[in-house]
Amino acid sequence: MHALADGMVLASTVDFDLRSLYDGFWTLTIEGLTYGAIYALVAVGYTLVYGVLKLINFAHSEVFMVGMFGQYVALLLLGFTPSGNAYAEGTAMTLMYLVIACVFGMIVSGVTAVGLERVAYRPLRKRGAKPLTFLITAIGMSFVLQEFVHYVLPKFGGDPPLGGSTAQPGIRLVEQKKLFDLFDASVFNLTLIIIGSALVLTFLADTLINRTKLGRGIRSVAQDPEAATLMGVSRERVIMLTFLLGGLLAGAAALLYTLRVPTGIVYNGGFILGIKAFSAAVLGGIGNIRGALLGGLLLGVMENYGSVVFGNQWKDVVAFVLLILVLMIRPTGILGEKLTRARV
């Protein structure tokens, strides 16, 4: 009886509104692609590290979070105040500040990722630790980075103080403006900036992996670390650069996210987004950069559809149910794992 009652209560909280999906299809699609592009950039970091080390780096979400704080600090140093008012001093100046904030966020995220590898993972590799040990360490380092921002960073002061349990007051560099209509949906400047930037950065990462000497080194280490070492490839250098590349992309994603959600900078702000980005990597085929992009875009769109059909409170559930359904049909993801062959 209790189980039946609980089921009835659960069912009563689920809406099923296909009409709203039909009416707002294009708006929901564009909005979903915007968030999906951010998921995709973070997912590339997961997929690169897994491809080389077979390690699920759950602390990568906190690398993204630290990048958010890094670009926020850069904007404060440039003289911006978190008043909530959008910066409006011309396109050229706005672009310059966006680039500065992005570069600073990427540097902070990149350094954090490399430091994470050096402090947490390299000692374990030298001791020949089991995969489960790496996984537990990754989860532990995720909490360490969170709590550093939560409790330690505010001790350094500042106005407003950085870190703490509440989100940072928002700084808006770009005011959202409508550019054109696509069918019955409005397309805004922020939408094009976020999706366009994510596509360009993912393309550059894919080109780096498939067309450069570094990319050949990464693919060789992913395929056969011992043979790669015998051929003169430094495994430790490749691993470090892989973490660095993933961190740089996470830093870029941090700026894109805060453009979309100016008040989203908080110590645990990367947790759910990181899980979704990891889900996107698995969905597309972990170890595959193009799969990470496809998985991120698909996840962003489908969770947006689900939030309308079933209710916004089920948005996250829809994303993870989609992942489970795809893996039941295709365990290697949509595009399949690729790095150990001609990879990433």
Secondary structure as UniProt FT lines:
FT   HELIX           2..12
FT   HELIX           18..23
FT   HELIX           25..53
FT   TURN            58..59
FT   HELIX           60..77
FT   TURN            78..79
FT   HELIX           91..116
FT   HELIX           117..121
FT   HELIX           122..126
FT   TURN            127..128
FT   HELIX           131..147
FT   HELIX           148..152
FT   HELIX           153..156
FT   TURN            158..161
FT   STRAND          178..182
FT   TURN            183..184
FT   STRAND          185..188
FT   HELIX           189..211
FT   HELIX           213..223
FT   HELIX           225..230
FT   TURN            231..232
FT   HELIX           235..260
FT   TURN            262..263
FT   TURN            267..270
FT   HELIX           271..284
FT   TURN            286..287
FT   HELIX           289..309
FT   HELIX           312..314
FT   HELIX           315..329
FT   TURN            331..332
FT   TURN            339..342
//
